[in-house]
Amino acid sequence: KVVIGLLLVGFVVFVIVDSLTTGYVRDGIDSFLTWIEENPLPGFFAFMVVYFVATVLFIPGSILTLGAGFVFANAFGLGVGVLLAALSVFFGASAGALVAFLLGRYLFRDSVKGLTKKYAIFEALDSALGEKGFRIMTLLRLSPIIPFNAINYIAGVTAISFTAYALALIGILP
């Protein structure tokens, strides 16, 4: 648990520092989007895998999401391209969100459990998510203020059921 947690934290720090300095991650994403435009069918499935990995590793998906719309629209035309981009982003992000949720639940839940007992607000939030998890999580998904990658891990340390969490992913479509 500790090694995986340290690797995840280390990678998140690398991505943050890289985005402020050299931009290797951004350049890699640009190259990948160009490849997808040249190879649209395998690119559709490869994009889902890359979005999955980006979600788990806390890489912001906004450039990938916008890039998918642009690249798939160029490859397949506007209507079909945007539909394929939305499907690819949804399935990749959903799979990544589910894995991040499970990592949060099984790697970090024990260490954060003390906070929920120490502060009443965490206990109330945890209780509310346990009772009305689908409704609250769907509303959180609709809010642009809550970072997508952060909520995936945070939800894992709450009492929300896996089923309610998974169903609430429909909220990322708009």
Phi, psi and omega in degrees: 000315183295317182296314179297317178300316179294321177296317178297314180297317179299318180292319178300316178297318178301313181297319180295313180296318180297321180294334179270345185239266191282327178077026179300320180296314179299316179296321177296321178294318178299318178296319180296317180295325176295318178299319180298319180297327180278337182228073191295318184291306176294334179296326179302311182286322177297323180296320178300317180295316180295319179294322176302309181297318180298321180294315181294323183270011173068026177276126181302133186266001185298317180293324177293317181297311178296319179297322179298314179300316181293311185293313181291327176294322177292324183280323188241359187095162189298306185297303181293322181297315179293321177298313179296322177297314180297318179294316180297316179295315182299311183291320178294315180293321180295315179297317178295320180295320180294318178293318178298320177301313180294322175297316178298320182291315187263342178263323190247349186299315182298319182287332181270344181304325178298325178294323182293332178276331183284323183243127184298327182296320177294320179296318179294317178296315179300317179295317180297319179292329176292325182272315184234047186299315182299312183297311183294317182293322177298317178295322177295323179294328180282344182276123178285350182284326183278119180296130183304309184295322182293316183294333178298314180285319181298317180298330180296336181265007178258180182272005180299141179285154179299321180297312179298319179297313182296317180294327181291348178296345175302336180291348179276350182294317181297000000 
